[in-house]
Amino acid sequence: QVQLVESGGGLVQAGGSLRLSCAASGRTFSSYTMGWFRQAPGKEREFVAAINWKIGSTAYADSVKGRFTISRDNAKNTVYLQMNSLKPEDTAVYYCAADDARVIRVSKVRGEYDYWGQGTQVTVSS
């Protein structure tokens, strides 16, 4: 069974930075795509960023391009989301997810992800 554990959330002022981590265990992730999604109160869960574990291809939501960077550490089975120039509208619970598709893809579609972490709260104050 796949387990995803997020960490690194917290309270930060607008313009600040945070780095989220997602530690993955339970399977071999070399063919997976790892994604970050977020959900603000009263809103749908939305795509933030994703990276294909094998080839390193990435995708980002337009709202975070140029501010957020997703990366991976194969040796640690960990995916990171570096968040810079944070805005109050980035406030949400951030979820790590894994897509175990048998094809190489970098999906932005929530329904294509098979495993989810418990989430970590990010709060950006103005």
Buried (B, 14 or more C-beta within 10 A) or exposed (E): EBEBBBBBBEEBEEEBEBEBBBBBEEBEBEBBBBBBBBBBEEEEBBBBBBBBBEEEEBBBBEBBEEBBBBBBEEEEBBBBBBBBEBBEEBBBBBBBBBBBBEEEBBBBEBEBBEBBBEBBEBBBEE
